[in-house]
Amino acid sequence: MRQVEMRYLGQAFELIIDLDDGHLSTEARSELRARFDAEHERRFGHRFDEHNAVEIVALRLRASDPDHVVPARLRHALKPSETTSRPVWFGKRYGFIETAVVGRAEVTRERQAGPVI
């Protein structure tokens, strides 16, 4: 999953727009701008013309390795640790968020509610 947070230059609020896989060619950037303009119009009832600059303020991505599994012999050797949490800085928009910190033994293929470290 790849997404960008975009806004018109000078605005304070961003919209999250899905980003296709692959290289950001000129054509892909034009498509991204078109998606942003359409989403802005859908959400706010208007769009600016193509001469108004747009900026990407954040890139979001999710990476995983579904083929990587801790071998059972190692998984059992690891002692389950108590899940703890700590404040993590998520930028000016979100500030500090109390975030779960889990031990390697607790990392599985099952989805976990985030944020998690």
DSSP file (Angstrom, degrees, kcal/mol; ACC not computed):
  #  RESIDUE AA STRUCTURE BP1 BP2  ACC     N-H-->O    O-->H-N    N-H-->O    O-->H-N    TCO  KAPPA ALPHA  PHI   PSI    X-CA   Y-CA   Z-CA
    1    1 A M              0   0    0      0, 0.0    61,-1.9     0, 0.0     2,-0.4   0.000 360.0 360.0 360.0 130.0    0.0    0.0    0.0
    2    2 A R  E     +A   61   0A   0     17,-0.4    17,-3.0    59,-0.2     2,-0.3  -1.000 360.0 165.7-130.9 132.7    1.3    3.4   -0.9
    3    3 A Q  E     -AB  60  18A   0     57,-2.8    57,-3.5    -2,-0.4     2,-0.4  -0.961  19.2-150.0-139.9 157.4   -0.5    6.7   -0.2
    4    4 A V  E     -AB  59  17A   0     13,-2.5    13,-2.9    -2,-0.3     2,-0.6  -0.960  13.9-135.8-126.0 149.1    0.4   10.3   -0.2
    5    5 A E  E     +AB  58  16A   0     53,-2.5    52,-2.8    -2,-0.4    53,-1.1  -0.930  37.1 178.9 -99.8 121.2   -0.9   13.2    1.8
    6    6 A M  E     +AB  56  15A   0      9,-2.7     9,-2.8    -2,-0.6     2,-0.3  -0.861  13.1 168.6-125.7 155.5   -1.5   16.1   -0.5
    7    7 A R  E     -A   55   0A   0     48,-1.9    48,-3.0    -2,-0.3     2,-0.2  -0.981  42.4 -92.8-155.9 159.9   -2.8   19.7   -0.3
    8    8 A Y  E >   -A   54   0A   0     -2,-0.3     3,-2.5     5,-0.3    46,-0.3  -0.576  63.3 -87.8 -71.0 141.6   -2.9   22.8   -2.4
    9    9 A L  T 3  S+     0   0    0     44,-2.7    -1,-0.1     1,-0.3     3,-0.1  -0.250 115.8  21.6 -53.6 129.5    0.1   25.0   -1.6
   10   10 A G  T 3  S+     0   0    0      1,-0.4    -1,-0.3    -3,-0.1     2,-0.1   0.256  95.9 118.1  94.7 -12.1   -0.7   27.2    1.4
   11   11 A Q    <   -     0   0    0     -3,-2.5    -1,-0.4     1,-0.1    -4,-0.0  -0.489  56.7-146.6 -85.8 161.1   -3.5   25.1    2.7
   12   12 A A  S    S+     0   0    0     -2,-0.1     2,-0.4    -3,-0.1    -1,-0.1   0.540  73.9  69.0-103.8  -9.5   -3.4   23.5    6.2
   13   13 A F        -     0   0    0     -5,-0.1    -5,-0.3     2,-0.0     2,-0.3  -0.915  64.6-152.1-120.1 140.5   -5.2   20.3    5.6
   14   14 A E        -     0   0    0     -2,-0.4     2,-0.4    -7,-0.1    -7,-0.2  -0.692   5.6-143.1-106.8 157.5   -4.2   17.3    3.5
   15   15 A L  E     -B    6   0A   0     -9,-2.8    -9,-2.7    -2,-0.3     2,-0.6  -0.945  21.0-127.0-114.0 142.2   -6.1   14.6    1.7
   16   16 A I  E     -B    5   0A   0     -2,-0.4     2,-0.4   -11,-0.2   -11,-0.2  -0.803  30.5-175.0 -92.1 123.1   -4.9   11.0    1.6
   17   17 A I  E     -B    4   0A   0    -13,-2.9   -13,-2.5    -2,-0.6     2,-0.1  -0.963  26.5-116.4-122.4 132.6   -4.7    9.8   -2.0
   18   18 A D  E     -B    3   0A   0     -2,-0.4     2,-0.5   -15,-0.2   -15,-0.3  -0.417  26.8-147.8 -66.6 141.5   -3.8    6.2   -3.1
   19   19 A L        -     0   0    0    -17,-3.0   -17,-0.4    -2,-0.1     3,-0.1  -0.954  13.3-126.3-115.2 125.9   -0.6    6.0   -5.0
   20   20 A D        -     0   0    0     -2,-0.5    12,-0.0     8,-0.1     2,-0.0  -0.254  32.5 -98.5 -65.8 156.6   -0.2    3.3   -7.7
   21   21 A D  S    S+     0   0    0      3,-0.0     2,-0.1   -19,-0.0    -1,-0.1  -0.311  82.5  42.7 -66.8 158.8    2.8    0.9   -7.7
   22   22 A G  S    S-     0   0    0     -3,-0.1     2,-0.1     2,-0.1     0, 0.0  -0.385  97.6 -21.9 101.6-176.4    5.7    1.7   -9.9
   23   23 A H        -     0   0    0     -2,-0.1     2,-1.8     1,-0.1     5,-0.1  -0.361  58.8-118.4 -70.5 144.9    7.8    4.7  -10.9
   24   24 A L        +     0   0    0      4,-0.1    -1,-0.1    -2,-0.1    -2,-0.1  -0.554  47.6 176.3 -84.9  75.0    6.3    8.2  -10.5
   25   25 A S     >  -     0   0    0     -2,-1.8     4,-2.5     1,-0.1     5,-0.2  -0.143  48.4 -97.3 -69.8 172.4    6.5    9.0  -14.2
   26   26 A T  H  > S+     0   0    0      1,-0.2     4,-2.1     2,-0.2     5,-0.1   0.906 128.4  50.0 -58.1 -42.0    5.1   12.3  -15.6
   27   27 A E  H  > S+     0   0    0      1,-0.2     4,-2.2     2,-0.2    -1,-0.2   0.908 109.8  49.8 -64.0 -42.8    2.0   10.4  -16.6
   28   28 A A  H  > S+     0   0    0      1,-0.2     4,-2.3     2,-0.2    -2,-0.2   0.875 110.1  50.8 -65.1 -37.2    1.6    8.9  -13.1
   29   29 A R  H  X S+     0   0    0     -4,-2.5     4,-2.3     2,-0.2    -1,-0.2   0.887 109.3  50.8 -67.8 -38.0    2.1   12.4  -11.5
   30   30 A S  H  X S+     0   0    0     -4,-2.1     4,-2.2     2,-0.2    -2,-0.2   0.911 111.1  48.5 -64.0 -41.6   -0.6   13.8  -13.7
   31   31 A E  H  X S+     0   0    0     -4,-2.2     4,-2.3     2,-0.2    -2,-0.2   0.895 110.1  51.9 -64.3 -40.7   -3.0   11.0  -12.7
   32   32 A L  H  X S+     0   0    0     -4,-2.3     4,-2.4     2,-0.2    -2,-0.2   0.909 109.7  49.2 -62.1 -42.9   -2.1   11.6   -9.0
   33   33 A R  H  X S+     0   0    0     -4,-2.3     4,-2.9     1,-0.2    -2,-0.2   0.906 109.8  51.7 -63.3 -41.7   -2.9   15.3   -9.4
   34   34 A A  H  X S+     0   0    0     -4,-2.2     4,-2.4     2,-0.2    -2,-0.2   0.901 110.1  49.1 -62.8 -40.8   -6.2   14.4  -11.2
   35   35 A R  H  X S+     0   0    0     -4,-2.3     4,-2.7     2,-0.2    -2,-0.2   0.916 111.8  49.2 -63.4 -43.0   -7.2   12.1   -8.3
   36   36 A F  H  X S+     0   0    0     -4,-2.4     4,-2.8     2,-0.2     5,-0.2   0.950 111.5  48.0 -61.7 -49.1   -6.3   14.8   -5.8
   37   37 A D  H  X S+     0   0    0     -4,-2.9     4,-2.4     1,-0.2    -1,-0.2   0.912 113.2  48.5 -58.3 -43.5   -8.4   17.4   -7.6
   38   38 A A  H  X S+     0   0    0     -4,-2.4     4,-2.4     2,-0.2    -1,-0.2   0.910 113.0  47.1 -64.3 -42.9  -11.3   15.0   -7.9
   39   39 A E  H  X S+     0   0    0     -4,-2.7     4,-2.6     2,-0.2     5,-0.2   0.888 111.1  51.9 -67.0 -38.2  -11.2   14.1   -4.2
   40   40 A H  H  X S+     0   0    0     -4,-2.8     4,-3.1     2,-0.2     6,-0.6   0.923 111.6  46.8 -63.1 -43.7  -10.9   17.8   -3.2
   41   41 A E  H  X S+     0   0    0     -4,-2.4     4,-2.0    -5,-0.2    -2,-0.2   0.903 112.7  49.8 -65.1 -40.5  -13.9   18.6   -5.2
   42   42 A R  H  < S+     0   0    0     -4,-2.4    -2,-0.2    -5,-0.2    -1,-0.2   0.924 119.7  36.5 -62.6 -44.3  -15.8   15.6   -3.7
   43   43 A R  H  < S+     0   0    0     -4,-2.6    -2,-0.2    -5,-0.1    -1,-0.2   0.868 133.7  21.7 -78.0 -38.2  -14.9   16.6   -0.1
   44   44 A F  H  < S-     0   0    0     -4,-3.1    -3,-0.2     2,-0.3    -2,-0.2   0.441  99.0-116.2-117.6  -1.9  -15.1   20.4   -0.4
   45   45 A G  S  < S+     0   0    0     -4,-2.0     2,-0.3    -5,-0.4    -4,-0.2   0.531  85.6  57.2  82.2   5.1  -17.3   21.1   -3.4
   46   46 A H        -     0   0    0     -6,-0.6     2,-0.3    -9,-0.1    -2,-0.3  -0.984  57.5-156.0-157.2 165.6  -14.6   22.8   -5.5
   47   47 A R        -     0   0    0     -2,-0.3     2,-0.2    -6,-0.1   -10,-0.1  -0.967  22.0-120.9-140.3 156.9  -11.2   22.4   -7.0
   48   48 A F        -     0   0    0     -2,-0.3    -7,-0.1     1,-0.1    -8,-0.0  -0.560  38.6 -96.2 -92.0 163.6   -8.5   24.8   -8.1
   49   49 A D    >   -     0   0    0     -2,-0.2     3,-1.9     1,-0.1    -1,-0.1  -0.220  41.4 -95.3 -75.7 172.8   -7.2   25.1  -11.6
   50   50 A E  T 3  S+     0   0    0      1,-0.3    -1,-0.1     3,-0.0     4,-0.1   0.595 119.3  68.0 -67.4 -10.4   -4.1   23.3  -12.8
   51   51 A H  T 3  S+     0   0    0      2,-0.1     2,-0.5     0, 0.0    -1,-0.3   0.634  78.0  94.5 -83.9 -13.8   -2.0   26.4  -12.2
   52   52 A N  S <  S-     0   0    0     -3,-1.9    -4,-0.1     1,-0.1     2,-0.0  -0.675  83.9-120.1 -77.8 125.2   -2.5   26.2   -8.4
   53   53 A A        -     0   0    0     -2,-0.5   -44,-2.7   -44,-0.1     2,-0.4  -0.340  23.9-158.1 -69.0 145.7    0.5   24.3   -7.0
   54   54 A V  E     -A    8   0A   0    -46,-0.3     2,-0.4    -4,-0.1   -46,-0.2  -0.954   6.9-159.5-120.6 142.1   -0.1   21.0   -5.1
   55   55 A E  E     -A    7   0A   0    -48,-3.0   -48,-1.9    -2,-0.4     2,-0.6  -0.948  16.7-136.8-125.2 147.9    2.4   19.6   -2.6
   56   56 A I  E     +A    6   0A   0     -2,-0.4   -50,-0.2   -50,-0.2     3,-0.1  -0.896  23.3 176.4 -95.5 120.6    3.0   16.2   -1.2
   57   57 A V  E     +     0   0A   0    -52,-2.8     2,-0.3    -2,-0.6   -51,-0.2   0.617  63.5  15.0-102.9 -15.1    3.6   16.6    2.5
   58   58 A A  E     -A    5   0A   0    -53,-1.1   -53,-2.5     2,-0.0     2,-0.5  -0.987  57.1-148.1-157.3 148.7    3.8   12.9    3.5
   59   59 A L  E     -A    4   0A   0     -2,-0.3     2,-0.4   -55,-0.2   -55,-0.2  -0.981  17.2-164.4-116.5 128.1    4.3    9.5    1.9
   60   60 A R  E     +A    3   0A   0    -57,-3.5   -57,-2.8    -2,-0.5     2,-0.3  -0.927  15.3 164.7-112.0 136.1    2.7    6.5    3.6
   61   61 A L  E     -A    2   0A   0     -2,-0.4     2,-0.5   -59,-0.2   -59,-0.2  -0.996  25.3-149.9-148.0 155.5    3.7    3.0    2.8
   62   62 A R        -     0   0    0    -61,-1.9     2,-0.4    -2,-0.3    -2,-0.0  -0.992  17.1-175.4-124.7 128.5    3.2   -0.5    4.3
   63   63 A A        +     0   0    0     -2,-0.5     2,-0.3     2,-0.0    -2,-0.0  -0.959   7.5 166.5-124.5 142.9    5.8   -3.1    3.8
   64   64 A S        -     0   0    0     -2,-0.4     3,-0.1     0, 0.0    -2,-0.0  -0.979  31.8-143.3-149.5 161.1    5.7   -6.7    4.8
   65   65 A D    >   +     0   0    0     -2,-0.3     3,-1.9     3,-0.1    -2,-0.0  -0.772  18.7 178.7-125.8  84.2    7.5  -10.0    4.2
   66   66 A P  T 3  S+     0   0    0      0, 0.0    -1,-0.1     0, 0.0    43,-0.0   0.712  80.1  58.0 -63.4 -18.9    4.8  -12.7    4.2
   67   67 A D  T 3  S+     0   0    0     -3,-0.1     2,-0.7     2,-0.0    -2,-0.0   0.603  85.2  93.1 -85.6 -10.7    7.4  -15.3    3.5
   68   68 A H    <   +     0   0    0     -3,-1.9     2,-0.4     2,-0.0    -3,-0.1  -0.743  50.3 165.6 -89.3 117.9    9.5  -14.6    6.6
   69   69 A V        -     0   0    0     -2,-0.7    39,-0.1    40,-0.0     3,-0.0  -0.997  40.3-119.5-130.5 133.8    8.4  -16.7    9.5
   70   70 A V        -     0   0    0     -2,-0.4     5,-0.1     1,-0.1    -2,-0.0  -0.607  43.9-108.6 -69.4 124.2   10.4  -17.2   12.7
   71   71 A P    >>  -     0   0    0      0, 0.0     4,-2.7     0, 0.0     3,-1.0  -0.210  22.6-119.1 -55.5 144.3   11.2  -20.9   12.9
   72   72 A A  H 3> S+     0   0    0      1,-0.3     4,-2.6     2,-0.2     5,-0.3   0.863 112.9  58.6 -54.8 -39.5    9.2  -22.8   15.5
   73   73 A R  H 3> S+     0   0    0      1,-0.2     4,-0.7     2,-0.2    -1,-0.3   0.856 113.3  39.0 -62.5 -32.9   12.3  -23.8   17.4
   74   74 A L  H <> S+     0   0    0     -3,-1.0     4,-1.5     2,-0.2    -2,-0.2   0.848 111.6  57.4 -81.9 -36.1   13.3  -20.1   17.8
   75   75 A R  H  < S+     0   0    0     -4,-2.7     3,-0.2     1,-0.2    -2,-0.2   0.904 109.2  45.5 -61.5 -41.4    9.8  -18.9   18.4
   76   76 A H  H  < S+     0   0    0     -4,-2.6    -1,-0.2     1,-0.2    -2,-0.2   0.789 108.8  57.3 -72.7 -26.4    9.5  -21.3   21.4
   77   77 A A  H  < S+     0   0    0     -4,-0.7     2,-0.4    -5,-0.3    -1,-0.2   0.767  90.8  85.5 -74.7 -24.1   12.9  -20.3   22.6
   78   78 A L  S  < S-     0   0    0     -4,-1.5     3,-0.0    -3,-0.2    -4,-0.0  -0.635  81.4-131.6 -79.6 130.0   11.8  -16.6   22.8
   79   79 A K        -     0   0    0     -2,-0.4    26,-0.3     1,-0.1     2,-0.2  -0.639  27.4-110.0 -78.3 132.7   10.1  -15.7   26.0
   80   80 A P        -     0   0    0      0, 0.0     2,-0.3     0, 0.0    -1,-0.1  -0.437  37.7-146.0 -60.6 131.4    6.9  -13.9   25.5
   81   81 A S        -     0   0    0     -2,-0.2     2,-0.3     1,-0.0    22,-0.3  -0.693  19.2-102.4 -99.5 155.2    7.5  -10.3   26.6
   82   82 A E        -     0   0    0     -2,-0.3     2,-0.3    20,-0.1    -1,-0.0  -0.583  40.6-115.2 -73.6 132.0    5.0   -8.1   28.2
   83   83 A T        +     0   0    0     -2,-0.3     2,-0.2    19,-0.1    19,-0.2  -0.525  42.2 179.5 -69.2 130.0    3.6   -5.6   25.7
   84   84 A T  E     -C  101   0B   0     17,-2.0    17,-3.5    -2,-0.3     2,-0.3  -0.617  12.9-144.7-118.2-178.9    4.6   -2.1   26.8
   85   85 A S  E     -C  100   0B   0     15,-0.3    15,-0.2    -2,-0.2    13,-0.1  -0.968  13.3-179.6-145.1 162.6    3.9    1.3   25.2
   86   86 A R  E     -C   99   0B   0     13,-2.0    13,-2.8    -2,-0.3     2,-0.3  -0.980  39.6 -89.8-156.3 157.1    5.7    4.6   24.8
   87   87 A P  E     -C   98   0B   0      0, 0.0     2,-0.4     0, 0.0    11,-0.2  -0.555  41.9-168.7 -73.0 134.0    5.0    7.9   23.3
   88   88 A V  E     -C   97   0B   0      9,-2.1     9,-2.4    -2,-0.3     2,-0.5  -0.985  22.5-121.9-125.7 135.0    6.0    8.1   19.7
   89   89 A W  E     +C   96   0B   0     -2,-0.4     7,-0.2     7,-0.2     3,-0.1  -0.648  26.4 179.2 -79.4 121.4    6.2   11.4   17.6
   90   90 A F     >  -     0   0    0      5,-2.9     4,-0.6    -2,-0.5     3,-0.2  -0.104  53.0 -89.1-112.6  32.2    4.0   11.2   14.5
   91   91 A G  H  >  -     0   0    0      1,-0.2     4,-3.6     3,-0.2     3,-0.5  -0.066  56.6 -58.0  86.5 172.2    4.6   14.7   13.2
   92   92 A K  H  4 S+     0   0    0      1,-0.2    -1,-0.2     2,-0.2     4,-0.1   0.837 129.4  59.0 -59.0 -35.3    3.0   18.0   13.8
   93   93 A R  H  4 S+     0   0    0     -3,-0.2    -1,-0.2     1,-0.2    -2,-0.2   0.896 125.0  15.4 -64.7 -40.1   -0.4   16.8   12.6
   94   94 A Y  H  < S-     0   0    0     -4,-0.6    -2,-0.2    -3,-0.5    -1,-0.2   0.653  88.0-166.1-110.3 -20.7   -0.7   14.0   15.2
   95   95 A G     <  -     0   0    0     -4,-3.6    -5,-2.9    -5,-0.1     2,-0.3  -0.335  56.2  -8.1  68.1-150.3    2.0   14.9   17.8
   96   96 A F  E     -C   89   0B   0     -7,-0.2     2,-0.4    -6,-0.1    -7,-0.2  -0.657  66.2-171.6 -82.5 135.0    2.9   12.2   20.3
   97   97 A I  E     -C   88   0B   0     -9,-2.4    -9,-2.1    -2,-0.3     2,-0.4  -0.997  31.2-115.2-126.8 131.4    0.7    9.0   20.3
   98   98 A E  E     -C   87   0B   0     -2,-0.4     2,-0.4   -11,-0.2   -13,-0.0  -0.526  44.0-166.2 -64.2 121.7    1.0    6.3   22.9
   99   99 A T  E     -C   86   0B   0    -13,-2.8   -13,-2.0    -2,-0.4    17,-0.2  -0.943  19.7-118.7-124.7 131.7    2.2    3.4   20.8
  100  100 A A  E     -Cd  85 116B   0     15,-1.2    17,-2.8    -2,-0.4     2,-0.5  -0.410  21.3-157.9 -66.3 139.7    2.4   -0.3   21.7
  101  101 A V  E     -C   84   0B   0    -17,-3.5   -17,-2.0    16,-0.2     2,-0.3  -0.981  15.3-172.3-119.7 116.1    5.9   -1.9   21.7
  102  102 A V        -     0   0    0     -2,-0.5     2,-0.1   -19,-0.2   -20,-0.1  -0.796  22.3-114.1-112.4 152.1    5.8   -5.7   21.2
  103  103 A G    >   -     0   0    0     -2,-0.3     3,-1.6   -22,-0.3     4,-0.5  -0.395  32.9-107.1 -77.5 159.6    8.5   -8.2   21.4
  104  104 A R  G >  S+     0   0    0      1,-0.3     3,-1.5     2,-0.2    -1,-0.1   0.838 117.6  63.1 -56.4 -35.3    9.6  -10.2   18.4
  105  105 A A  G 3  S+     0   0    0      1,-0.3    -1,-0.3   -26,-0.3   -27,-0.0   0.771 100.7  53.3 -63.3 -24.6    7.9  -13.3   19.8
  106  106 A E  G <  S+     0   0    0     -3,-1.6     2,-0.7     2,-0.1    -1,-0.3   0.544  82.7 103.6 -87.8  -6.8    4.6  -11.6   19.5
  107  107 A V    <   +     0   0    0     -3,-1.5     2,-0.2    -4,-0.5    -3,-0.0  -0.672  48.4 152.8 -80.9 116.3    5.0  -10.6   15.9
  108  108 A T        -     0   0    0     -2,-0.7     4,-0.1     2,-0.3    -2,-0.1  -0.638  61.1 -94.2-128.5-174.7    2.9  -13.0   13.8
  109  109 A R  S    S+     0   0    0     -2,-0.2     2,-0.1     2,-0.1     3,-0.1   0.584  91.8 106.0 -80.3  -9.9    1.1  -13.0   10.5
  110  110 A E  S    S-     0   0    0      1,-0.1    -2,-0.3     0, 0.0     2,-0.2  -0.452  81.7-106.9 -71.8 142.7   -2.1  -11.9   12.3
  111  111 A R        -     0   0    0     -2,-0.1     2,-0.4     1,-0.0    -1,-0.1  -0.457  34.9-160.1 -69.4 138.6   -3.1   -8.3   11.8
  112  112 A Q        -     0   0    0     -2,-0.2     2,-0.2    -4,-0.1     4,-0.1  -0.945  23.3-111.3-120.4 143.0   -2.6   -6.1   14.8
  113  113 A A        -     0   0    0     -2,-0.4     0, 0.0     2,-0.1     0, 0.0  -0.534  60.6 -87.1 -69.6 136.7   -4.2   -2.7   15.5
  114  114 A G  S    S+     0   0    0     -2,-0.2     2,-0.1     2,-0.1    -1,-0.1  -0.456  90.7  57.2-107.1 179.8   -1.7    0.0   15.3
  115  115 A P  S    S+     0   0    0      0, 0.0   -15,-1.2     0, 0.0     2,-0.4   0.464  70.9 158.4 -76.1 149.6    0.3    1.9   15.7
  116  116 A V  B      d  100   0B   0    -17,-0.2   -15,-0.2    -2,-0.1    -2,-0.1  -0.997 360.0 360.0-140.4 140.3    2.7   -0.8   16.9
  117  117 A I              0   0    0    -17,-2.8   -16,-0.2    -2,-0.4    -1,-0.1   0.301 360.0 360.0-117.1 360.0    6.5   -0.9   17.1
